């Protein structure tokens, strides 16, 4: 077996988290008296660090963006975190990979505590050998930083021993920054063509396909 471990992104890869994220972003914008009638624009918040998105799309200063993230979490941590659904075939896929001998981990830009709560909610936390996420203080929120932390925790493995499975350009770029191969899923929130151009090693259209795809 070439690779020894598989790291999964969370939002858009294992779960459809759009409802909870979008409603919580809207809650934060409402706090500042800002309305966003175009729901499609709020999908841009899924994937990158929230503070960066508030700055990029709504002109918030860095300080105000950090404050907006706290407002977002007022709703998300109580309600939004559970406004999500597991994609078909996820649990079966992970169990198959574990039977094949892969170490299974998570590498998400969502706060680590939230990742664990969601995995526990769906009854699959026990299938993960490690869960790495962002920190609440923002010191670790970019995908590259999350992957470096995963590598630190699994110091017996190298980046080339792992796959990252993700759904956005942020996953592809983060993986490339640390020298890790990235497989893109097509059912998430990212632009598949953009991910192809950025350099992925495979495309997965259904979680049931993944074990055979990465074994090639």
MDAnalysis code that builds the backbone (N, CA, C; Angstrom):
import MDAnalysis as mda
import numpy as np

u = mda.Universe.empty(648, n_residues=216, atom_resindex=np.repeat(np.arange(216), 3), trajectory=True)
u.add_TopologyAttr("name", ["N", "CA", "C"] * 216)
u.add_TopologyAttr("resid", np.arange(1, 217))
u.add_TopologyAttr("resname", ["UNK", "UNK", "UNK", "UNK", "UNK", "UNK", "UNK", "UNK", "UNK", "UNK", "UNK", "UNK", "UNK", "UNK", "UNK", "UNK", "UNK", "UNK", "UNK", "UNK", "UNK", "UNK", "UNK", "UNK", "UNK", "UNK", "UNK", "UNK", "UNK", "UNK", "UNK", "UNK", "UNK", "UNK", "UNK", "UNK", "UNK", "UNK", "UNK", "UNK", "UNK", "UNK", "UNK", "UNK", "UNK", "UNK", "UNK", "UNK", "UNK", "UNK", "UNK", "UNK", "UNK", "UNK", "UNK", "UNK", "UNK", "UNK", "UNK", "UNK", "UNK", "UNK", "UNK", "UNK", "UNK", "UNK", "UNK", "UNK", "UNK", "UNK", "UNK", "UNK", "UNK", "UNK", "UNK", "UNK", "UNK", "UNK", "UNK", "UNK", "UNK", "UNK", "UNK", "UNK", "UNK", "UNK", "UNK", "UNK", "UNK", "UNK", "UNK", "UNK", "UNK", "UNK", "UNK", "UNK", "UNK", "UNK", "UNK", "UNK", "UNK", "UNK", "UNK", "UNK", "UNK", "UNK", "UNK", "UNK", "UNK", "UNK", "UNK", "UNK", "UNK", "UNK", "UNK", "UNK", "UNK", "UNK", "UNK", "UNK", "UNK", "UNK", "UNK", "UNK", "UNK", "UNK", "UNK", "UNK", "UNK", "UNK", "UNK", "UNK", "UNK", "UNK", "UNK", "UNK", "UNK", "UNK", "UNK", "UNK", "UNK", "UNK", "UNK", "UNK", "UNK", "UNK", "UNK", "UNK", "UNK", "UNK", "UNK", "UNK", "UNK", "UNK", "UNK", "UNK", "UNK", "UNK", "UNK", "UNK", "UNK", "UNK", "UNK", "UNK", "UNK", "UNK", "UNK", "UNK", "UNK", "UNK", "UNK", "UNK", "UNK", "UNK", "UNK", "UNK", "UNK", "UNK", "UNK", "UNK", "UNK", "UNK", "UNK", "UNK", "UNK", "UNK", "UNK", "UNK", "UNK", "UNK", "UNK", "UNK", "UNK", "UNK", "UNK", "UNK", "UNK", "UNK", "UNK", "UNK", "UNK", "UNK", "UNK", "UNK", "UNK", "UNK", "UNK", "UNK", "UNK", "UNK", "UNK", "UNK", "UNK", "UNK", "UNK", "UNK"])
u.atoms.positions = np.array([
    [0.849, -1.189, 0.000],
    [0.000, 0.000, 0.000],
    [0.884, 1.238, 0.000],
    [0.635, 2.175, -0.922],
    [1.441, 3.360, -1.020],
    [1.193, 4.323, 0.128],
    [0.002, 4.881, 0.196],
    [-0.337, 5.821, 1.260],
    [-0.745, 5.056, 2.516],
    [-0.556, 5.698, 3.658],
    [-0.847, 5.045, 4.919],
    [-1.983, 5.695, 5.699],
    [-2.369, 6.912, 5.307],
    [-3.385, 7.630, 6.067],
    [-4.269, 8.463, 5.144],
    [-5.491, 8.690, 5.593],
    [-6.446, 9.513, 4.855],
    [-7.003, 10.563, 5.809],
    [-6.835, 11.825, 5.432],
    [-7.397, 12.934, 6.185],
    [-8.612, 13.466, 5.438],
    [-9.687, 13.703, 6.158],
    [-10.899, 14.240, 5.559],
    [-11.150, 15.667, 6.012],
    [-11.525, 16.516, 5.077],
    [-12.137, 17.790, 5.403],
    [-13.527, 17.452, 5.957],
    [-14.201, 18.434, 6.561],
    [-15.529, 18.155, 7.120],
    [-16.647, 18.779, 6.289],
    [-16.749, 20.104, 6.314],
    [-17.827, 20.786, 5.594],
    [-17.714, 20.570, 4.088],
    [-18.764, 20.030, 3.493],
    [-18.769, 19.825, 2.048],
    [-18.082, 18.553, 1.604],
    [-17.474, 17.837, 2.550],
    [-16.798, 16.580, 2.225],
    [-17.467, 15.407, 2.924],
    [-17.660, 15.526, 4.232],
    [-18.378, 14.500, 4.986],
    [-19.809, 14.914, 5.301],
    [-20.020, 16.218, 5.465],
    [-21.356, 16.695, 5.808],
    [-21.773, 17.870, 4.919],
    [-23.088, 17.973, 4.712],
    [-23.664, 19.166, 4.097],
    [-24.035, 20.081, 5.259],
    [-23.205, 21.050, 5.506],
    [-23.364, 21.942, 6.656],
    [-23.907, 23.303, 6.256],
    [-24.392, 23.414, 5.042],
    [-24.749, 24.721, 4.497],
    [-25.832, 25.435, 5.304],
    [-26.855, 24.718, 5.738],
    [-27.966, 25.375, 6.434],
    [-27.485, 26.088, 7.693],
    [-26.748, 25.373, 8.536],
    [-26.307, 25.962, 9.793],
    [-25.331, 27.098, 9.609],
    [-24.423, 26.964, 8.655],
    [-23.428, 28.013, 8.419],
    [-24.096, 29.264, 7.855],
    [-24.929, 29.088, 6.856],
    [-25.571, 30.236, 6.206],
    [-26.478, 30.986, 7.174],
    [-27.269, 30.268, 7.952],
    [-28.161, 30.927, 8.913],
    [-27.363, 31.666, 9.982],
    [-26.207, 31.119, 10.353],
    [-25.390, 31.752, 11.387],
    [-24.629, 32.966, 10.845],
    [-24.218, 32.914, 9.586],
    [-23.603, 34.090, 8.957],
    [-24.635, 35.204, 8.859],
    [-25.835, 34.849, 8.464],
    [-26.911, 35.847, 8.346],
    [-27.222, 36.452, 9.718],
    [-27.172, 35.637, 10.746],
    [-27.383, 36.105, 12.123],
    [-26.327, 37.152, 12.479],
    [-25.074, 36.877, 12.093],
    [-23.991, 37.826, 12.380],
    [-24.165, 39.120, 11.594],
    [-24.508, 39.011, 10.327],
    [-24.713, 40.208, 9.510],
    [-25.879, 41.041, 10.045],
    [-26.947, 40.366, 10.466],
    [-28.101, 41.073, 11.043],
    [-27.692, 41.870, 12.281],
    [-26.751, 41.327, 13.037],
    [-26.258, 41.989, 14.239],
    [-25.677, 43.361, 13.912],
    [-25.095, 43.475, 12.725],
    [-24.493, 44.743, 12.291],
    [-25.431, 45.542, 11.377],
    [-26.690, 45.135, 11.336],
    [-27.670, 45.849, 10.524],
    [-27.472, 45.673, 9.040],
    [-26.851, 44.574, 8.644],
    [-26.566, 44.312, 7.236],
    [-27.459, 43.185, 6.727],
    [-28.086, 43.409, 5.604],
    [-28.930, 42.387, 5.003],
    [-28.256, 41.821, 3.763],
    [-28.383, 40.514, 3.581],
    [-27.868, 39.866, 2.373],
    [-29.002, 39.034, 1.783],
    [-29.743, 39.606, 0.834],
    [-30.879, 38.892, 0.260],
    [-30.484, 37.715, -0.625],
    [-29.252, 37.729, -1.124],
    [-28.800, 36.674, -2.032],
    [-28.117, 35.559, -1.232],
    [-28.872, 34.504, -0.958],
    [-28.349, 33.387, -0.163],
    [-27.132, 32.755, -0.815],
    [-27.099, 32.727, -2.143],
    [-25.978, 32.100, -2.843],
    [-24.640, 32.726, -2.460],
    [-24.644, 34.018, -2.171],
    [-23.401, 34.697, -1.803],
    [-22.864, 34.207, -0.464],
    [-23.748, 33.711, 0.390],
    [-23.319, 33.257, 1.714],
    [-22.630, 31.902, 1.656],
    [-22.787, 31.194, 0.550],
    [-22.073, 29.921, 0.398],
    [-20.561, 30.140, 0.362],
    [-20.146, 31.363, 0.061],
    [-18.716, 31.659, 0.012],
    [-18.058, 31.537, 1.386],
    [-18.863, 31.511, 2.439],
    [-18.326, 31.388, 3.793],
    [-17.978, 29.943, 4.142],
    [-18.374, 29.005, 3.308],
    [-18.110, 27.599, 3.595],
    [-16.747, 27.221, 3.014],
    [-15.824, 26.911, 3.886],
    [-14.490, 26.519, 3.430],
    [-13.383, 27.352, 4.042],
    [-13.277, 28.639, 3.665],
    [-12.179, 29.458, 4.199],
    [-12.460, 29.894, 5.634],
    [-11.452, 30.424, 6.332],
    [-11.681, 30.962, 7.673],
    [-12.751, 32.049, 7.651],
    [-13.647, 32.021, 8.616],
    [-14.762, 32.969, 8.642],
    [-14.291, 34.413, 8.688],
    [-13.275, 34.681, 9.491],
    [-12.814, 36.066, 9.630],
    [-12.340, 36.631, 8.297],
    [-11.688, 35.796, 7.494],
    [-11.229, 36.248, 6.179],
    [-12.415, 36.578, 5.274],
    [-13.475, 35.783, 5.362],
    [-14.645, 36.006, 4.505],
    [-15.387, 37.277, 4.893],
    [-15.514, 37.559, 6.181],
    [-16.168, 38.803, 6.596],
    [-15.375, 40.013, 6.090],
    [-14.062, 39.917, 6.082],
    [-13.243, 41.013, 5.573],
    [-13.341, 41.127, 4.058],
    [-13.243, 39.991, 3.379],
    [-13.188, 39.991, 1.918],
    [-14.512, 40.400, 1.281],
    [-15.619, 39.879, 1.812],
    [-16.905, 40.081, 1.137],
    [-17.743, 41.218, 1.702],
    [-17.453, 41.643, 2.955],
    [-18.277, 42.701, 3.548],
    [-17.453, 43.859, 4.095],
    [-16.148, 43.858, 3.801],
    [-15.321, 45.000, 4.133],
    [-15.045, 45.215, 5.609],
    [-15.183, 44.180, 6.417],
    [-14.914, 44.307, 7.838],
    [-13.409, 44.489, 8.076],
    [-13.064, 45.250, 9.090],
    [-11.669, 45.301, 9.512],
    [-11.336, 43.963, 10.181],
    [-10.068, 43.702, 10.388],
    [-9.664, 42.452, 11.033],
    [-10.282, 42.343, 12.423],
    [-10.306, 43.460, 13.149],
    [-10.868, 43.452, 14.502],
    [-12.366, 43.187, 14.476],
    [-13.063, 43.864, 13.578],
    [-14.508, 43.682, 13.476],
    [-14.846, 42.281, 12.989],
    [-14.013, 41.731, 12.111],
    [-14.241, 40.373, 11.598],
    [-14.141, 39.349, 12.726],
    [-13.163, 39.522, 13.610],
    [-13.026, 38.612, 14.753],
    [-14.248, 38.705, 15.658],
    [-14.740, 39.915, 15.830],
    [-15.950, 40.123, 16.631],
    [-17.144, 39.448, 15.956],
    [-17.217, 39.580, 14.631],
    [-18.324, 38.976, 13.883],
    [-18.306, 37.455, 14.000],
    [-17.120, 36.870, 14.052],
    [-17.016, 35.421, 14.233],
    [-17.600, 35.019, 15.591],
    [-17.348, 35.822, 16.612],
    [-17.910, 35.541, 17.935],
    [-19.436, 35.612, 17.897],
    [-19.967, 36.601, 17.171],
    [-21.425, 36.723, 17.043],
    [-21.975, 35.510, 16.287],
    [-21.310, 35.129, 15.218],
    [-21.687, 33.939, 14.440],
    [-21.782, 32.714, 15.356],
    [-20.797, 32.571, 16.215],
    [-20.750, 31.390, 17.085],
    [-21.838, 31.390, 18.147],
    [-22.388, 32.574, 18.472],
    [-23.496, 32.626, 19.428],
    [-24.642, 31.732, 18.956],
    [-24.901, 31.792, 17.661],
    [-25.971, 30.962, 17.113],
    [-25.465, 29.590, 16.703],
    [-24.309, 29.573, 16.029],
    [-23.826, 28.314, 15.470],
    [-23.573, 27.264, 16.540],
    [-22.925, 27.635, 17.635],
    [-22.551, 26.647, 18.649],
    [-23.750, 26.070, 19.393],
    [-24.880, 26.768, 19.353],
    [-26.083, 26.267, 20.022],
    [-27.027, 25.550, 19.062],
    [-27.162, 26.091, 17.868],
    [-28.193, 25.599, 16.934],
    [-27.591, 25.138, 15.609],
    [-26.805, 26.007, 15.003],
    [-26.310, 25.763, 13.644],
    [-25.454, 24.531, 13.495],
    [-24.724, 24.172, 14.546],
    [-23.821, 23.038, 14.476],
    [-24.544, 21.742, 14.110],
    [-25.819, 21.649, 14.488],
    [-26.588, 20.431, 14.206],
    [-27.498, 20.560, 12.979],
    [-27.463, 21.721, 12.329],
    [-28.237, 21.919, 11.102],
    [-27.393, 21.439, 9.921],
    [-27.182, 20.135, 9.873],
    [-26.336, 19.544, 8.847],
    [-26.742, 18.092, 8.641],
    [-26.230, 17.485, 7.599],
    [-26.544, 16.077, 7.319],
    [-25.295, 15.388, 6.783],
    [-25.163, 14.120, 7.106],
    [-24.040, 13.322, 6.640],
    [-24.285, 12.924, 5.190],
    [-23.272, 13.049, 4.343],
    [-23.431, 12.641, 2.953],
    [-23.574, 11.113, 2.865],
    [-24.278, 10.622, 1.864],
    [-24.464, 9.175, 1.702],
    [-23.122, 8.444, 1.568],
    [-23.014, 7.313, 2.243],
    [-21.857, 6.449, 2.098],
    [-20.651, 6.799, 2.943],
    [-20.734, 7.853, 3.751],
    [-19.568, 8.293, 4.520],
    [-19.098, 7.235, 5.508],
    [-20.009, 6.759, 6.351],
    [-19.598, 5.801, 7.372],
    [-19.072, 4.505, 6.737],
    [-19.746, 4.030, 5.719],
    [-19.306, 2.812, 5.036],
    [-17.928, 2.995, 4.419],
    [-17.703, 4.148, 3.815],
    [-16.399, 4.462, 3.207],
    [-15.280, 4.423, 4.242],
    [-15.505, 5.092, 5.365],
    [-14.470, 5.153, 6.397],
    [-14.197, 3.772, 6.981],
    [-15.240, 2.995, 7.201],
    [-15.048, 1.639, 7.737],
    [-14.257, 0.773, 6.746],
    [-14.532, 0.943, 5.474],
    [-13.795, 0.196, 4.453],
    [-12.326, 0.577, 4.455],
    [-12.047, 1.864, 4.549],
    [-10.666, 2.334, 4.579],
    [-9.923, 1.807, 5.805],
    [-10.612, 1.776, 6.938],
    [-9.969, 1.263, 8.149],
    [-9.667, -0.228, 8.009],
    [-10.591, -0.972, 7.392],
    [-10.347, -2.408, 7.179],
    [-9.147, -2.631, 6.269],
    [-8.928, -1.694, 5.372],
    [-7.794, -1.800, 4.448],
    [-6.485, -1.353, 5.096],
    [-6.561, -0.889, 6.328],
    [-5.348, -0.539, 7.058],
    [-4.970, 0.921, 7.088],
    [-5.803, 1.787, 6.547],
    [-5.492, 3.214, 6.563],
    [-5.747, 3.817, 7.943],
    [-4.898, 4.742, 8.331],
    [-5.162, 5.563, 9.501],
    [-6.117, 6.672, 9.055],
    [-7.114, 6.978, 9.872],
    [-8.142, 7.933, 9.476],
    [-8.093, 9.174, 10.366],
    [-8.060, 10.333, 9.726],
    [-8.041, 11.575, 10.476],
    [-8.932, 12.629, 9.852],
    [-9.122, 13.707, 10.588],
    [-9.857, 14.857, 10.072],
    [-8.944, 16.064, 10.103],
    [-9.045, 16.880, 9.065],
    [-8.304, 18.143, 8.998],
    [-9.273, 19.204, 8.487],
    [-9.824, 19.982, 9.396],
    [-10.874, 20.941, 9.053],
    [-10.527, 22.335, 9.542],
    [-11.010, 23.345, 8.826],
    [-10.847, 24.730, 9.258],
    [-11.942, 25.127, 10.240],
    [-12.844, 24.204, 10.544],
    [-13.835, 24.415, 11.595],
    [-13.145, 24.169, 12.941],
    [-13.546, 24.877, 14.006],
    [-12.926, 24.632, 15.305],
    [-12.940, 23.153, 15.695],
    [-11.845, 22.712, 16.266],
    [-11.685, 21.289, 16.569],
    [-12.790, 20.758, 17.474],
    [-13.168, 21.536, 18.463],
    [-14.236, 21.112, 19.367],
    [-15.542, 20.890, 18.603],
    [-15.827, 21.778, 17.651],
    [-17.052, 21.650, 16.848],
    [-16.993, 20.393, 15.976],
    [-15.816, 20.112, 15.412],
    [-15.656, 18.900, 14.600],
    [-15.989, 17.664, 15.411],
    [-15.468, 17.605, 16.625],
    [-15.710, 16.441, 17.478],
    [-17.190, 16.318, 17.839],
    [-17.836, 17.437, 18.117],
    [-19.267, 17.412, 18.458],
    [-20.098, 16.895, 17.292],
    [-19.749, 17.318, 16.085],
    [-20.504, 16.885, 14.904],
    [-20.287, 15.399, 14.641],
    [-19.045, 14.949, 14.705],
    [-18.763, 13.527, 14.480],
    [-19.444, 12.659, 15.533],
    [-19.458, 13.136, 16.765],
    [-20.139, 12.408, 17.840],
    [-21.645, 12.381, 17.589],
    [-22.186, 13.492, 17.118],
    [-23.617, 13.602, 16.807],
    [-24.042, 12.534, 15.803],
    [-23.179, 12.264, 14.825],
    [-23.493, 11.264, 13.800],
    [-22.969, 9.869, 14.161],
    [-22.378, 9.744, 15.333],
    [-21.946, 8.432, 15.809],
    [-20.725, 7.872, 15.118],
    [-19.874, 8.737, 14.552],
    [-18.704, 8.238, 13.824],
    [-17.382, 8.757, 14.390],
    [-17.420, 9.454, 15.509],
    [-16.178, 9.972, 16.086],
    [-15.194, 8.839, 16.378],
    [-15.707, 7.723, 16.831],
    [-14.845, 6.587, 17.203],
    [-14.085, 6.014, 16.011],
    [-14.506, 6.331, 14.792],
    [-13.823, 5.813, 13.607],
    [-12.564, 6.614, 13.268],
    [-12.388, 7.754, 13.908],
    [-11.257, 8.631, 13.598],
    [-10.119, 8.425, 14.593],
    [-8.926, 8.255, 14.047],
    [-7.745, 8.111, 14.886],
    [-7.265, 9.460, 15.411],
    [-7.593, 10.523, 14.699],
    [-7.225, 11.876, 15.126],
    [-8.176, 12.872, 14.493],
    [-8.496, 13.925, 15.225],
    [-9.330, 15.019, 14.714],
    [-8.566, 16.311, 14.929],
    [-8.242, 16.985, 13.838],
    [-7.517, 18.255, 13.902],
    [-8.387, 19.338, 13.277],
    [-8.568, 20.410, 14.018],
    [-9.363, 21.518, 13.512],
    [-8.713, 22.836, 13.850],
    [-9.460, 23.899, 13.627],
    [-8.968, 25.236, 13.936],
    [-9.070, 25.491, 15.437],
    [-8.420, 26.548, 15.874],
    [-8.522, 26.986, 17.258],
    [-9.513, 28.146, 17.333],
    [-10.168, 28.308, 18.473],
    [-11.142, 29.380, 18.617],
    [-10.496, 30.762, 18.587],
    [-9.214, 30.841, 18.950],
    [-8.555, 32.149, 18.973],
    [-8.007, 32.577, 17.617],
    [-8.196, 31.742, 16.594],
    [-7.758, 32.104, 15.248],
    [-6.299, 31.853, 14.963],
    [-5.565, 31.299, 15.930],
    [-4.144, 31.063, 15.710],
    [-3.888, 29.921, 14.745],
    [-4.873, 29.063, 14.572],
    [-4.789, 27.986, 13.580],
    [-6.141, 27.881, 12.893],
    [-6.244, 28.448, 11.683],
    [-7.519, 28.350, 10.973],
    [-7.361, 28.082, 9.474],
    [-6.208, 28.420, 8.892],
    [-5.988, 28.109, 7.480],
    [-5.755, 26.608, 7.315],
    [-6.138, 26.067, 6.174],
    [-5.997, 24.625, 5.963],
    [-4.528, 24.194, 6.047],
    [-3.632, 25.006, 5.533],
    [-2.215, 24.663, 5.621],
    [-1.782, 24.491, 7.077],
    [-2.229, 25.394, 7.949],
    [-1.859, 25.325, 9.363],
    [-2.458, 24.087, 10.034],
    [-3.693, 23.767, 9.657],
    [-4.351, 22.576, 10.214],
    [-3.600, 21.315, 9.791],
    [-3.194, 21.263, 8.543],
    [-2.459, 20.094, 8.049],
    [-1.089, 19.978, 8.709],
    [-0.456, 21.091, 8.957],
    [0.842, 21.034, 9.643],
    [0.673, 20.509, 11.073],
    [-0.435, 20.859, 11.699],
    [-0.699, 20.335, 13.036],
    [-0.971, 18.837, 12.987],
    [-1.672, 18.396, 11.947],
    [-1.908, 16.960, 11.772],
    [-0.588, 16.217, 11.604],
    [0.306, 16.797, 10.835],
    [1.627, 16.191, 10.634],
    [2.433, 16.188, 11.935],
    [2.256, 17.212, 12.727],
    [2.968, 17.251, 14.016],
    [2.474, 16.126, 14.934],
    [1.161, 15.921, 14.939],
    [0.601, 14.889, 15.818],
    [0.940, 13.484, 15.318],
    [0.982, 13.333, 14.003],
    [1.347, 12.035, 13.424],
    [2.804, 12.124, 12.950],
    [3.699, 12.315, 13.880],
    [5.090, 12.558, 13.499],
    [5.809, 11.303, 13.008],
    [5.127, 10.172, 13.029],
    [5.727, 8.960, 12.469],
    [5.420, 8.818, 10.983],
    [4.612, 9.746, 10.446],
    [4.259, 9.729, 9.028],
    [4.742, 11.005, 8.348],
    [4.903, 10.929, 7.040],
    [5.259, 12.089, 6.235],
    [4.049, 12.551, 5.438],
    [4.110, 13.766, 4.934],
    [3.004, 14.292, 4.139],
    [2.724, 13.405, 2.927],
    [3.778, 12.857, 2.331],
    [3.590, 12.014, 1.151],
    [2.968, 10.655, 1.482],
    [2.819, 10.368, 2.783],
    [2.156, 9.130, 3.197],
    [0.647, 9.287, 3.276],
    [0.150, 10.505, 3.051],
    [-1.258, 10.798, 3.298],
    [-1.986, 11.352, 2.077],
    [-3.309, 11.148, 2.100],
    [-4.225, 11.829, 1.193],
    [-5.043, 12.815, 2.010],
    [-5.358, 13.958, 1.416],
    [-6.389, 14.834, 1.956],
    [-7.579, 14.745, 1.022],
    [-8.754, 14.512, 1.576],
    [-9.985, 14.486, 0.789],
    [-10.738, 15.772, 1.093],
    [-10.974, 16.593, 0.066],
    [-11.624, 17.880, 0.294],
    [-12.509, 18.312, -0.850],
    [-13.155, 19.445, -0.669],
    [-14.136, 19.890, -1.666],
    [-13.913, 21.302, -2.185],
    [-12.861, 21.989, -1.714],
    [-12.643, 23.364, -2.180],
    [-11.187, 23.601, -2.551],
    [-10.958, 24.719, -3.197],
    [-9.607, 25.115, -3.591],
    [-8.723, 25.296, -2.365],
    [-9.319, 25.644, -1.224],
    [-8.543, 25.839, 0.010],
    [-7.935, 24.512, 0.470],
    [-8.644, 23.412, 0.227],
    [-8.096, 22.094, 0.549],
    [-6.922, 21.764, -0.370],
    [-7.105, 22.015, -1.655],
    [-6.066, 21.700, -2.635],
    [-4.807, 22.528, -2.367],
    [-4.988, 23.818, -2.143],
    [-3.837, 24.694, -1.907],
    [-3.146, 24.363, -0.588],
    [-3.942, 24.036, 0.444],
    [-3.355, 23.667, 1.727],
    [-2.535, 22.402, 1.623],
    [-3.087, 21.411, 0.917],
    [-2.368, 20.151, 0.723],
    [-1.081, 20.371, -0.060],
    [-1.163, 21.177, -1.104],
    [0.017, 21.445, -1.923],
    [1.106, 22.134, -1.109],
    [0.700, 23.020, -0.201],
    [1.669, 23.763, 0.610],
    [2.495, 22.861, 1.517],
    [1.908, 21.728, 1.916],
    [2.648, 20.822, 2.820],
    [3.146, 19.571, 2.101],
    [2.912, 19.490, 0.784],
    [3.388, 18.349, 0.011],
    [2.523, 17.117, 0.107],
    [1.221, 17.330, 0.258],
    [0.279, 16.219, 0.407],
    [-0.608, 16.100, -0.832],
    [-0.940, 14.880, -1.218],
    [-1.836, 14.652, -2.350],
    [-3.275, 14.938, -1.943],
    [-4.036, 15.555, -2.834],
    [-5.425, 15.903, -2.537],
    [-6.369, 15.265, -3.552],
    [-7.418, 14.656, -3.050],
    [-8.495, 14.114, -3.871],
    [-9.713, 15.000, -3.667],
    [-10.349, 15.431, -4.752],
    [-11.503, 16.321, -4.675],
    [-12.806, 15.548, -4.779],
    [-13.778, 15.925, -3.952],
    [-15.130, 15.390, -4.097],
    [-15.945, 16.414, -4.879],
    [-16.889, 15.930, -5.668],
    [-17.651, 16.820, -6.549],
    [-18.963, 17.285, -5.945],
    [-19.350, 16.722, -4.797],
    [-20.676, 17.009, -4.244],
    [-20.647, 18.074, -3.149],
    [-19.478, 18.714, -2.957],
    [-19.360, 19.726, -1.921],
    [-19.667, 21.119, -2.424],
    [-18.896, 22.102, -1.934],
    [-19.205, 23.504, -2.196],
    [-18.208, 24.188, -3.124],
    [-17.170, 23.480, -3.529],
    [-16.134, 24.108, -4.331],
    [-16.353, 23.981, -5.824],
    [-15.473, 24.652, -6.579],
    [-15.469, 24.630, -8.036],
    [-14.532, 23.504, -8.476],
    [-15.098, 22.442, -9.037],
    [-14.306, 21.266, -9.401],
    [-13.250, 21.608, -10.448],
    [-13.603, 22.427, -11.424],
    [-12.640, 22.803, -12.453],
    [-11.469, 23.568, -11.855],
    [-11.770, 24.442, -10.926],
    [-10.719, 25.206, -10.240],
    [-9.797, 24.261, -9.475],
    [-10.369, 23.256, -8.843],
    [-9.556, 22.295, -8.104],
    [-8.692, 21.467, -9.055],
    [-9.241, 21.109, -10.205],
    [-8.459, 20.371, -11.208],
    [-7.243, 21.174, -11.628],
    [-7.458, 22.442, -11.912],
    [-6.382, 23.307, -12.387],
    [-5.326, 23.526, -11.306],
    [-5.743, 23.449, -10.033],
    [-4.801, 23.670, -8.930],
    [-3.940, 22.442, -8.658],
    [-4.368, 21.290, -9.167],
    [-3.544, 20.103, -9.024],
    [-4.048, 19.092, -8.016],
    [-4.995, 18.257, -8.436],
    [-5.496, 17.177, -7.595],
    [-5.075, 15.847, -8.217],
    [-5.114, 14.793, -7.418],
    [-4.690, 13.490, -7.928],
    [-5.872, 12.583, -8.253],
    [-7.082, 13.050, -7.976],
    [-8.253, 12.243, -8.288],
    [-9.531, 12.992, -7.992],
    [-10.631, 12.522, -8.567],
    [-11.950, 13.120, -8.363],
    [-12.905, 12.032, -7.927],
    [-13.641, 12.312, -6.858],
    [-14.596, 11.356, -6.303],
    [-16.010, 11.936, -6.413],
    [-16.884, 11.245, -7.101],
    [-18.256, 11.725, -7.263],
    [-19.212, 11.092, -6.261],
    [-18.738, 10.107, -5.525],
    [-19.575, 9.377, -4.566],
    [-18.646, 8.751, -3.532],
    [-18.977, 8.880, -2.265],
    [-18.106, 8.347, -1.215],
    [-17.843, 6.852, -1.358],
    [-18.772, 6.139, -1.938],
    [-18.575, 4.700, -2.120],
    [-17.396, 4.399, -3.044],
    [-17.036, 5.369, -3.911],
    [-15.952, 5.185, -4.871],
    [-14.564, 5.362, -4.266],
    [-14.500, 6.080, -3.147],
    [-13.205, 6.533, -2.642],
    [-12.192, 5.409, -2.342],
    [-12.570, 4.356, -1.623],
    [-11.564, 3.326, -1.316],
    [-10.882, 2.753, -2.554],
    [-11.667, 2.465, -3.596],
    [-11.083, 1.923, -4.831],
    [-10.263, 2.987, -5.556],
    [-10.715, 4.231, -5.504],
    [-10.018, 5.319, -6.208],
    [-8.614, 5.531, -5.650],
    [-8.484, 5.581, -4.330],
    [-7.161, 5.866, -3.776],
    [-6.259, 4.629, -3.737],
    [-6.831, 3.479, -4.007],
    [-6.026, 2.262, -4.056],
    [-5.337, 2.083, -5.402],
    [-5.736, 2.892, -6.389],
    [-5.193, 2.749, -7.743],
    [-3.727, 3.201, -7.796],
])
